[in-house]
Amino acid sequence: MSPFRTVCLRIAPLCGRSLAAVLFRHFGHRDAKFSHLSQSAGGRSQALLYRSHGEPSSVVRLENVDLPSVGVKDVLVRVMAAPINPSDINMIQGTYSILPDLPAVGGNEGVAQVVEVGPQVKSLKPGDWVIPKDAGLGTWRTEAVLSEDDVISLPTDIPLLSAATLGVNPCTAFRMLTDFEDLKPGDSVIQNAANSGVGQAVIQIAASRGLKTINIVRDRTEFPALSDRLKAIGASHVITEETLRRPEMKELFKMCPRPKLALNGVGGKSATELLRHLQVGGSLVTYGGMAKQPVTVPVSALIFKDVKLRGFWVTKWKKDHSYDGRKFRVMLDELCSLIHEGKLTPPTCTEVPLQDYHRALDAAMQPFTSTKHVLVM
Ligand SMILES: NC(=O)c1ccc[n+]([C@@H]2O[C@H](COP(=O)([O-])OP(=O)(O)OC[C@H]3O[C@@H](n4cnc5c(N)ncnc54)[C@H](OP(=O)(O)O)[C@@H]3O)[C@@H](O)[C@H]2O)c1
Protein backbone atom coordinates (compact mmCIF):
# COMPACT_ATOMS: atom_id res chain seq x y z
CA MET A 1 0.00 0.00 0.00
CA SER A 2 1.44 3.37 -0.96
CA PRO A 3 2.04 6.09 1.63
CA PHE A 4 -0.54 8.17 -0.19
CA ARG A 5 -3.13 5.55 0.62
CA THR A 6 -1.94 5.64 4.24
CA VAL A 7 -2.94 9.29 4.32
CA CYS A 8 -6.23 8.35 2.71
CA LEU A 9 -6.94 5.81 5.43
CA ARG A 10 -7.00 8.64 7.90
CA ILE A 11 -10.06 9.93 6.12
CA ALA A 12 -11.47 6.44 5.98
CA PRO A 13 -15.13 7.39 5.31
CA LEU A 14 -14.03 8.93 1.99
CA CYS A 15 -12.23 5.79 0.93
CA GLY A 16 -14.90 3.35 2.06
CA ARG A 17 -16.30 0.52 0.02
CA SER A 18 -19.66 2.12 -0.68
CA LEU A 19 -18.09 5.28 -2.13
CA ALA A 20 -15.71 3.16 -4.18
CA ALA A 21 -18.70 1.30 -5.53
CA VAL A 22 -20.48 4.53 -6.39
CA LEU A 23 -17.39 5.87 -8.12
CA PHE A 24 -16.84 2.60 -9.91
CA ARG A 25 -20.34 2.92 -11.34
CA HIS A 26 -19.56 6.52 -12.24
CA PHE A 27 -16.43 5.52 -14.11
CA GLY A 28 -18.30 2.66 -15.72
CA HIS A 29 -20.69 5.28 -17.09
CA ARG A 30 -17.80 7.42 -18.25
CA ASP A 31 -16.09 4.51 -19.91
CA ALA A 32 -19.30 3.84 -21.79
CA LYS A 33 -18.78 7.39 -23.02
CA PHE A 34 -15.15 6.61 -23.84
CA SER A 35 -16.08 3.46 -25.76
CA HIS A 36 -18.61 5.35 -27.80
CA LEU A 37 -15.79 7.83 -28.51
CA SER A 38 -14.14 5.10 -30.53
CA GLN A 39 -17.29 3.70 -32.18
CA SER A 40 -18.83 5.90 -34.81
CA ALA A 41 -17.65 8.77 -36.94
CA GLY A 42 -18.92 12.22 -36.09
CA GLY A 43 -15.43 13.67 -36.59
CA ARG A 44 -12.04 13.16 -35.01
CA SER A 45 -10.44 14.35 -31.86
CA GLN A 46 -6.93 14.14 -30.41
CA ALA A 47 -6.67 12.83 -26.86
CA LEU A 48 -3.92 12.09 -24.34
CA LEU A 49 -4.62 8.42 -23.63
CA TYR A 50 -3.04 5.95 -21.26
CA ARG A 51 -3.55 2.25 -21.78
CA SER A 52 -1.66 1.09 -18.68
CA HIS A 53 -0.60 2.67 -15.38
CA GLY A 54 2.95 3.91 -14.96
CA GLU A 55 5.07 7.04 -15.19
CA PRO A 56 3.09 9.61 -17.19
CA SER A 57 5.87 10.36 -19.66
CA SER A 58 6.08 6.63 -20.55
CA VAL A 59 2.42 5.65 -20.70
CA VAL A 60 0.59 8.75 -21.98
CA ARG A 61 0.34 9.13 -25.76
CA LEU A 62 -1.41 11.57 -28.06
CA GLU A 63 -3.82 9.56 -30.19
CA ASN A 64 -6.56 10.22 -32.72
CA VAL A 65 -9.99 9.05 -31.58
CA ASP A 66 -13.27 9.01 -33.47
CA LEU A 67 -16.05 11.19 -32.14
CA PRO A 68 -19.58 9.84 -32.03
CA SER A 69 -22.43 11.84 -33.50
CA VAL A 70 -24.14 14.23 -31.10
CA GLY A 71 -27.10 12.58 -29.33
CA VAL A 72 -30.33 14.37 -28.45
CA LYS A 73 -29.11 15.30 -24.96
CA ASP A 74 -25.43 15.64 -25.86
CA VAL A 75 -23.14 18.55 -26.54
CA LEU A 76 -20.09 18.68 -28.78
CA VAL A 77 -17.39 20.73 -27.03
CA ARG A 78 -13.99 22.05 -28.02
CA VAL A 79 -11.63 21.88 -25.05
CA MET A 80 -9.64 25.11 -24.74
CA ALA A 81 -7.38 24.58 -21.72
CA ALA A 82 -6.89 21.88 -19.09
CA PRO A 83 -4.43 21.87 -16.17
CA ILE A 84 -2.21 19.04 -14.97
CA ASN A 85 -2.99 18.48 -11.30
CA PRO A 86 -1.31 16.09 -8.84
CA SER A 87 -4.42 13.86 -8.82
CA ASP A 88 -4.19 13.51 -12.62
CA ILE A 89 -0.61 12.26 -12.20
CA ASN A 90 -1.60 9.90 -9.37
CA MET A 91 -4.44 8.47 -11.49
CA ILE A 92 -2.04 7.72 -14.35
CA GLN A 93 0.45 6.18 -11.91
CA GLY A 94 -2.38 4.04 -10.55
CA THR A 95 -1.96 5.30 -6.97
CA TYR A 96 -5.10 7.46 -6.64
CA SER A 97 -8.15 6.36 -4.63
CA ILE A 98 -10.33 6.14 -7.72
CA LEU A 99 -9.12 4.81 -11.04
CA PRO A 100 -10.91 4.61 -14.37
CA ASP A 101 -10.92 1.45 -16.45
CA LEU A 102 -8.28 1.56 -19.15
CA PRO A 103 -7.75 2.94 -21.69
CA ALA A 104 -8.58 6.34 -20.26
CA VAL A 105 -8.18 9.95 -21.31
CA GLY A 106 -6.12 11.92 -18.79
CA GLY A 107 -7.23 15.07 -17.01
CA ASN A 108 -10.04 15.85 -14.59
CA GLU A 109 -10.61 19.54 -15.08
CA GLY A 110 -10.49 22.16 -17.82
CA VAL A 111 -12.71 24.54 -19.75
CA ALA A 112 -14.40 23.82 -23.06
CA GLN A 113 -16.59 25.78 -25.46
CA VAL A 114 -19.87 24.33 -26.66
CA VAL A 115 -19.85 23.92 -30.45
CA GLU A 116 -23.09 22.04 -31.10
CA VAL A 117 -26.04 20.91 -28.97
CA GLY A 118 -28.50 18.04 -29.40
CA PRO A 119 -32.19 18.91 -30.00
CA GLN A 120 -33.26 18.22 -26.38
CA VAL A 121 -30.45 20.16 -24.68
CA LYS A 122 -32.03 22.90 -22.56
CA SER A 123 -29.31 24.43 -20.40
CA LEU A 124 -26.56 25.09 -22.95
CA LYS A 125 -26.09 26.76 -26.34
CA PRO A 126 -23.21 27.06 -28.80
CA GLY A 127 -20.57 29.47 -27.54
CA ASP A 128 -21.14 28.69 -23.83
CA TRP A 129 -18.15 27.82 -21.68
CA VAL A 130 -18.43 24.65 -19.61
CA ILE A 131 -16.40 22.76 -17.01
CA PRO A 132 -16.86 19.17 -15.76
CA LYS A 133 -19.33 18.66 -12.92
CA ASP A 134 -17.34 15.73 -11.62
CA ALA A 135 -13.94 14.05 -11.72
CA GLY A 136 -13.03 11.58 -14.42
CA LEU A 137 -14.25 13.26 -17.59
CA GLY A 138 -10.89 13.04 -19.39
CA THR A 139 -10.23 16.66 -20.28
CA TRP A 140 -6.88 16.30 -22.06
CA ARG A 141 -8.35 16.19 -25.55
CA THR A 142 -9.29 18.59 -28.29
CA GLU A 143 -13.01 17.78 -28.69
CA ALA A 144 -15.54 15.58 -26.95
CA VAL A 145 -19.19 14.60 -27.15
CA LEU A 146 -20.58 14.74 -23.62
CA SER A 147 -23.92 14.50 -21.93
CA GLU A 148 -25.42 17.90 -21.08
CA ASP A 149 -25.58 16.63 -17.47
CA ASP A 150 -21.80 16.10 -17.27
CA VAL A 151 -20.94 19.79 -17.50
CA ILE A 152 -21.88 23.11 -15.93
CA SER A 153 -21.60 26.53 -17.55
CA LEU A 154 -19.36 29.43 -16.57
CA PRO A 155 -19.48 33.05 -17.70
CA THR A 156 -17.44 33.65 -20.86
CA ASP A 157 -16.03 36.95 -19.61
CA ILE A 158 -13.60 35.51 -17.06
CA PRO A 159 -9.96 34.80 -17.98
CA LEU A 160 -9.44 31.47 -19.73
CA LEU A 161 -6.93 30.28 -17.11
CA SER A 162 -9.35 31.14 -14.29
CA ALA A 163 -12.04 29.05 -15.96
CA ALA A 164 -9.68 26.15 -16.68
CA THR A 165 -8.54 25.93 -13.06
CA LEU A 166 -11.78 26.81 -11.21
CA GLY A 167 -13.53 23.49 -10.76
CA VAL A 168 -11.13 21.71 -8.40
CA ASN A 169 -8.76 23.88 -6.37
CA PRO A 170 -10.79 27.07 -5.75
CA CYS A 171 -13.85 24.88 -4.97
CA THR A 172 -11.74 22.89 -2.49
CA ALA A 173 -10.46 26.10 -0.89
CA PHE A 174 -13.98 27.57 -0.77
CA ARG A 175 -15.49 24.53 0.93
CA MET A 176 -12.67 24.12 3.47
CA LEU A 177 -12.97 27.79 4.47
CA THR A 178 -16.77 27.48 4.71
CA ASP A 179 -17.73 24.07 6.04
CA PHE A 180 -15.48 23.29 9.02
CA GLU A 181 -15.19 26.29 11.34
CA ASP A 182 -17.35 29.37 11.84
CA LEU A 183 -14.72 31.90 10.77
CA LYS A 184 -15.25 35.62 11.35
CA PRO A 185 -13.28 38.57 9.93
CA GLY A 186 -10.04 38.86 11.91
CA ASP A 187 -9.80 35.10 12.55
CA SER A 188 -6.77 33.33 11.18
CA VAL A 189 -6.16 30.21 9.12
CA ILE A 190 -2.84 28.37 8.82
CA GLN A 191 -1.94 26.25 5.78
CA ASN A 192 1.01 24.38 4.30
CA ALA A 193 1.73 24.05 0.54
CA ALA A 194 0.60 27.68 0.44
CA ASN A 195 2.08 28.16 -3.04
CA SER A 196 -0.01 25.30 -4.49
CA GLY A 197 -3.12 25.88 -6.57
CA VAL A 198 -5.29 25.15 -3.54
CA GLY A 199 -3.07 27.34 -1.34
CA GLN A 200 -3.26 30.36 -3.64
CA ALA A 201 -7.06 30.05 -3.77
CA VAL A 202 -7.20 29.75 0.05
CA ILE A 203 -5.16 32.96 0.40
CA GLN A 204 -7.44 34.93 -1.91
CA ILE A 205 -10.82 33.62 -0.73
CA ALA A 206 -9.74 34.06 2.90
CA ALA A 207 -8.58 37.64 2.21
CA SER A 208 -11.94 38.42 0.56
CA ARG A 209 -13.61 37.34 3.84
CA GLY A 210 -11.33 39.42 6.06
CA LEU A 211 -9.46 36.36 7.37
CA LYS A 212 -5.74 36.40 8.09
CA THR A 213 -3.64 33.61 6.60
CA ILE A 214 -0.40 32.11 7.88
CA ASN A 215 1.15 30.49 4.86
CA ILE A 216 3.84 27.81 5.05
CA VAL A 217 6.06 26.95 2.09
CA ARG A 218 9.21 24.88 1.71
CA ASP A 219 12.39 26.95 1.82
CA ARG A 220 14.10 27.80 -1.50
CA THR A 221 16.56 30.33 -2.84
CA GLU A 222 13.68 32.31 -4.38
CA PHE A 223 11.78 32.44 -1.06
CA PRO A 224 11.70 36.30 -0.90
CA ALA A 225 10.18 36.51 -4.41
CA LEU A 226 7.65 33.77 -3.63
CA SER A 227 6.73 35.43 -0.34
CA ASP A 228 6.20 38.76 -2.14
CA ARG A 229 4.03 37.05 -4.76
CA LEU A 230 1.81 35.38 -2.14
CA LYS A 231 1.55 38.62 -0.14
CA ALA A 232 0.52 40.44 -3.35
CA ILE A 233 -2.52 38.15 -3.62
CA GLY A 234 -3.47 38.65 0.03
CA ALA A 235 -1.28 36.42 2.24
CA SER A 236 -0.90 37.95 5.73
CA HIS A 237 2.24 35.99 6.68
CA VAL A 238 4.49 33.72 4.61
CA ILE A 239 7.00 31.55 6.47
CA THR A 240 9.10 28.51 5.73
CA GLU A 241 8.61 25.04 7.17
CA GLU A 242 11.80 25.60 9.20
CA THR A 243 10.52 28.84 10.77
CA LEU A 244 7.29 27.05 11.71
CA ARG A 245 9.32 24.92 14.12
CA ARG A 246 11.17 27.86 15.73
CA PRO A 247 10.36 29.79 18.95
CA GLU A 248 9.87 33.03 16.97
CA MET A 249 6.41 31.75 16.03
CA LYS A 250 5.42 33.13 19.46
CA GLU A 251 6.18 36.62 18.12
CA LEU A 252 3.89 36.03 15.15
CA PHE A 253 1.01 35.14 17.48
CA LYS A 254 1.37 38.51 19.22
CA MET A 255 0.24 40.08 15.91
CA CYS A 256 -2.27 37.48 14.84
CA PRO A 257 -4.72 35.21 16.69
CA ARG A 258 -3.96 31.52 16.84
CA PRO A 259 -5.73 29.79 13.94
CA LYS A 260 -9.11 28.09 14.33
CA LEU A 261 -8.49 26.22 11.10
CA ALA A 262 -5.39 24.47 9.71
CA LEU A 263 -5.37 23.20 6.12
CA ASN A 264 -3.01 20.34 5.38
CA GLY A 265 -2.05 19.41 1.82
CA VAL A 266 1.30 17.86 2.78
CA GLY A 267 1.08 15.41 5.74
CA GLY A 268 4.07 14.18 7.75
CA LYS A 269 5.94 16.58 10.08
CA SER A 270 4.43 19.59 8.39
CA ALA A 271 0.93 18.57 9.49
CA THR A 272 2.12 17.91 13.05
CA GLU A 273 3.58 21.42 13.21
CA LEU A 274 0.30 22.94 12.00
CA LEU A 275 -1.48 21.12 14.83
CA ARG A 276 0.85 22.64 17.43
CA HIS A 277 -0.28 26.14 16.52
CA LEU A 278 -4.04 25.55 16.41
CA GLN A 279 -6.41 27.18 18.88
CA VAL A 280 -8.02 24.96 21.52
CA GLY A 281 -10.85 23.09 19.79
CA GLY A 282 -9.64 24.07 16.28
CA SER A 283 -9.80 21.86 13.19
CA LEU A 284 -7.06 20.36 11.06
CA VAL A 285 -8.50 19.55 7.66
CA THR A 286 -6.36 17.24 5.52
CA TYR A 287 -6.98 17.45 1.79
CA GLY A 288 -3.67 16.30 0.27
CA GLY A 289 -0.63 14.17 1.04
CA MET A 290 2.17 15.65 -1.08
CA ALA A 291 4.91 14.43 1.33
CA LYS A 292 3.52 10.88 1.14
CA GLN A 293 3.86 10.61 4.92
CA PRO A 294 1.08 9.87 7.42
CA VAL A 295 -0.25 12.52 9.75
CA THR A 296 1.12 12.02 13.27
CA VAL A 297 -0.94 13.61 16.03
CA PRO A 298 0.75 14.51 19.33
CA VAL A 299 -1.26 13.14 22.24
CA SER A 300 -1.15 16.59 23.86
CA ALA A 301 -3.00 18.11 20.88
CA LEU A 302 -5.87 15.72 21.51
CA ILE A 303 -5.93 15.88 25.32
CA PHE A 304 -5.11 19.49 26.06
CA LYS A 305 -6.40 21.12 22.89
CA ASP A 306 -9.19 18.79 21.87
CA VAL A 307 -8.38 19.44 18.22
CA LYS A 308 -10.68 18.06 15.55
CA LEU A 309 -9.13 16.02 12.74
CA ARG A 310 -11.11 16.11 9.53
CA GLY A 311 -10.65 15.30 5.85
CA PHE A 312 -12.04 16.85 2.71
CA TRP A 313 -12.38 15.54 -0.84
CA VAL A 314 -14.05 17.78 -3.39
CA THR A 315 -14.94 14.77 -5.58
CA LYS A 316 -17.05 13.39 -2.73
CA TRP A 317 -18.58 16.80 -2.07
CA LYS A 318 -19.63 17.11 -5.72
CA LYS A 319 -21.01 13.57 -5.70
CA ASP A 320 -22.96 14.28 -2.50
CA HIS A 321 -24.50 17.41 -4.04
CA SER A 322 -25.12 16.05 -7.53
CA TYR A 323 -28.83 15.34 -6.83
CA ASP A 324 -29.39 19.09 -6.61
CA GLY A 325 -26.82 21.19 -8.39
CA ARG A 326 -27.84 24.44 -6.68
CA LYS A 327 -25.10 24.43 -4.04
CA PHE A 328 -22.44 23.88 -6.73
CA ARG A 329 -23.99 26.65 -8.87
CA VAL A 330 -24.04 29.06 -5.91
CA MET A 331 -20.39 28.32 -5.14
CA LEU A 332 -19.30 28.80 -8.77
CA ASP A 333 -21.29 32.07 -8.95
CA GLU A 334 -19.57 33.34 -5.78
CA LEU A 335 -16.15 32.35 -7.11
CA CYS A 336 -16.87 34.04 -10.47
CA SER A 337 -17.98 37.20 -8.64
CA LEU A 338 -14.61 37.23 -6.87
CA ILE A 339 -12.91 36.82 -10.27
CA HIS A 340 -14.93 39.72 -11.71
CA GLU A 341 -13.98 41.87 -8.69
CA GLY A 342 -10.29 41.04 -9.20
CA LYS A 343 -10.16 39.22 -5.84
CA LEU A 344 -9.51 35.74 -7.24
CA THR A 345 -6.86 35.27 -9.90
CA PRO A 346 -5.75 31.89 -11.31
CA PRO A 347 -2.63 30.29 -9.85
CA THR A 348 0.61 31.19 -11.58
CA CYS A 349 0.41 29.10 -14.76
CA THR A 350 2.69 27.88 -17.54
CA GLU A 351 0.73 27.29 -20.73
CA VAL A 352 1.97 24.39 -22.87
CA PRO A 353 0.58 23.35 -26.29
CA LEU A 354 -1.13 19.94 -26.18
CA GLN A 355 1.47 18.53 -28.60
CA ASP A 356 4.21 19.31 -26.03
CA TYR A 357 2.51 17.13 -23.43
CA HIS A 358 5.72 15.22 -22.62
CA ARG A 359 7.41 18.43 -21.54
CA ALA A 360 4.32 19.51 -19.60
CA LEU A 361 3.94 16.19 -17.77
CA ASP A 362 7.62 16.09 -16.80
CA ALA A 363 7.59 19.71 -15.66
CA ALA A 364 4.38 19.25 -13.66
CA MET A 365 6.10 16.58 -11.56
CA GLN A 366 9.11 18.71 -10.60
CA PRO A 367 9.27 20.17 -7.06
CA PHE A 368 9.74 23.86 -6.24
CA THR A 369 8.27 25.12 -9.51
CA SER A 370 5.39 27.16 -8.02
CA THR A 371 3.53 27.03 -11.31
CA LYS A 372 0.55 25.09 -12.65
CA HIS A 373 1.11 23.57 -16.08
CA VAL A 374 -1.91 24.04 -18.30
CA LEU A 375 -2.36 22.26 -21.64
CA VAL A 376 -3.78 24.58 -24.29
CA MET A 377 -5.56 22.99 -27.26
N1 LIG B 1 -8.99 16.66 -1.32
C1 LIG B 1 -9.36 17.39 -2.36
O1 LIG B 1 -10.54 17.59 -2.65
C2 LIG B 1 -8.30 18.03 -3.19
C3 LIG B 1 -8.62 18.97 -4.16
C4 LIG B 1 -7.58 19.59 -4.86
C5 LIG B 1 -6.27 19.21 -4.63
N2 LIG B 1 -6.02 18.24 -3.72
C6 LIG B 1 -4.65 17.84 -3.39
O2 LIG B 1 -4.00 18.98 -2.90
C7 LIG B 1 -2.62 18.90 -3.16
C8 LIG B 1 -2.18 20.16 -3.90
O3 LIG B 1 -2.83 20.19 -5.16
P1 LIG B 1 -2.59 21.44 -6.14
O4 LIG B 1 -3.22 21.19 -7.44
O5 LIG B 1 -2.96 22.66 -5.40
O6 LIG B 1 -1.00 21.34 -6.25
P2 LIG B 1 0.06 22.14 -7.12
O7 LIG B 1 -0.48 23.46 -7.53
O8 LIG B 1 0.55 21.23 -8.20
O9 LIG B 1 1.22 22.37 -6.07
C9 LIG B 1 1.85 21.28 -5.46
C10 LIG B 1 2.23 21.72 -4.05
O10 LIG B 1 2.73 20.61 -3.32
C11 LIG B 1 3.97 20.98 -2.72
N3 LIG B 1 4.79 19.79 -2.60
C12 LIG B 1 5.16 18.95 -3.58
N4 LIG B 1 5.89 17.93 -3.08
C13 LIG B 1 6.00 18.17 -1.75
C14 LIG B 1 6.63 17.48 -0.68
N5 LIG B 1 7.31 16.34 -0.88
N6 LIG B 1 6.54 18.01 0.55
C15 LIG B 1 5.86 19.16 0.76
N7 LIG B 1 5.23 19.84 -0.21
C16 LIG B 1 5.31 19.35 -1.45
C17 LIG B 1 4.56 22.00 -3.68
O11 LIG B 1 5.51 22.76 -2.98
P3 LIG B 1 6.96 23.11 -3.60
O12 LIG B 1 6.78 24.35 -4.41
O13 LIG B 1 7.77 23.32 -2.37
O14 LIG B 1 7.41 21.94 -4.42
C18 LIG B 1 3.29 22.80 -4.02
O15 LIG B 1 2.98 23.70 -2.99
C19 LIG B 1 -2.44 17.61 -3.97
O16 LIG B 1 -2.11 16.57 -3.08
C20 LIG B 1 -3.81 17.38 -4.56
O17 LIG B 1 -4.04 16.04 -4.90
C21 LIG B 1 -6.99 17.66 -3.00
The ligand as a MOL file (V3000), in Angstrom:
LIG
                    3D

  0  0  0     0  0            999 V3000
M  V30 BEGIN CTAB
M  V30 COUNTS 48 52 0 0 0
M  V30 BEGIN ATOM
M  V30 1 N -8.9900 16.6590 -1.3240 0
M  V30 2 C -9.3590 17.3940 -2.3640 0
M  V30 3 O -10.5400 17.5860 -2.6540 0
M  V30 4 C -8.2990 18.0270 -3.1870 0
M  V30 5 C -8.6230 18.9710 -4.1600 0
M  V30 6 C -7.5810 19.5930 -4.8610 0
M  V30 7 C -6.2690 19.2140 -4.6310 0
M  V30 8 N -6.0210 18.2440 -3.7170 0 CHG=1
M  V30 9 C -4.6520 17.8420 -3.3940 0
M  V30 10 O -4.0040 18.9820 -2.9020 0
M  V30 11 C -2.6240 18.8960 -3.1630 0
M  V30 12 C -2.1810 20.1570 -3.9040 0
M  V30 13 O -2.8320 20.1940 -5.1640 0
M  V30 14 P -2.5910 21.4430 -6.1350 0
M  V30 15 O -3.2160 21.1920 -7.4450 0
M  V30 16 O -2.9620 22.6640 -5.4020 0 CHG=-1
M  V30 17 O -1.0010 21.3440 -6.2480 0
M  V30 18 P 0.0630 22.1420 -7.1230 0
M  V30 19 O -0.4780 23.4560 -7.5270 0
M  V30 20 O 0.5500 21.2290 -8.1950 0
M  V30 21 O 1.2230 22.3670 -6.0740 0
M  V30 22 C 1.8510 21.2780 -5.4590 0
M  V30 23 C 2.2320 21.7220 -4.0450 0
M  V30 24 O 2.7260 20.6150 -3.3200 0
M  V30 25 C 3.9690 20.9750 -2.7220 0
M  V30 26 N 4.7850 19.7880 -2.6020 0
M  V30 27 C 5.1620 18.9470 -3.5840 0
M  V30 28 N 5.8900 17.9280 -3.0840 0
M  V30 29 C 6.0010 18.1650 -1.7530 0
M  V30 30 C 6.6350 17.4780 -0.6790 0
M  V30 31 N 7.3100 16.3360 -0.8850 0
M  V30 32 N 6.5380 18.0090 0.5490 0
M  V30 33 C 5.8600 19.1590 0.7590 0
M  V30 34 N 5.2260 19.8450 -0.2120 0
M  V30 35 C 5.3100 19.3520 -1.4520 0
M  V30 36 C 4.5630 21.9970 -3.6810 0
M  V30 37 O 5.5090 22.7570 -2.9780 0
M  V30 38 P 6.9600 23.1110 -3.5950 0
M  V30 39 O 6.7780 24.3530 -4.4070 0
M  V30 40 O 7.7660 23.3220 -2.3700 0
M  V30 41 O 7.4150 21.9390 -4.4250 0
M  V30 42 C 3.2890 22.7970 -4.0190 0
M  V30 43 O 2.9800 23.6960 -2.9930 0
M  V30 44 C -2.4370 17.6090 -3.9660 0
M  V30 45 O -2.1130 16.5720 -3.0830 0
M  V30 46 C -3.8110 17.3790 -4.5590 0
M  V30 47 O -4.0440 16.0370 -4.8970 0
M  V30 48 C -6.9910 17.6560 -3.0020 0
M  V30 END ATOM
M  V30 BEGIN BOND
M  V30 1 1 1 2
M  V30 2 2 2 3
M  V30 3 1 2 4
M  V30 4 1 4 5
M  V30 5 2 4 48
M  V30 6 2 5 6
M  V30 7 1 6 7
M  V30 8 2 7 8
M  V30 9 1 8 9
M  V30 10 1 8 48
M  V30 11 1 9 10
M  V30 12 1 9 46
M  V30 13 1 10 11
M  V30 14 1 11 12
M  V30 15 1 11 44
M  V30 16 1 12 13
M  V30 17 1 13 14
M  V30 18 2 14 15
M  V30 19 1 14 16
M  V30 20 1 14 17
M  V30 21 1 17 18
M  V30 22 2 18 19
M  V30 23 1 18 20
M  V30 24 1 18 21
M  V30 25 1 21 22
M  V30 26 1 22 23
M  V30 27 1 23 24
M  V30 28 1 23 42
M  V30 29 1 24 25
M  V30 30 1 25 26
M  V30 31 1 25 36
M  V30 32 1 26 27
M  V30 33 1 26 35
M  V30 34 2 27 28
M  V30 35 1 28 29
M  V30 36 1 29 30
M  V30 37 2 29 35
M  V30 38 1 30 31
M  V30 39 2 30 32
M  V30 40 1 32 33
M  V30 41 2 33 34
M  V30 42 1 34 35
M  V30 43 1 36 37
M  V30 44 1 36 42
M  V30 45 1 37 38
M  V30 46 2 38 39
M  V30 47 1 38 40
M  V30 48 1 38 41
M  V30 49 1 42 43
M  V30 50 1 44 45
M  V30 51 1 44 46
M  V30 52 1 46 47
M  V30 END BOND
M  V30 END CTAB
M  END
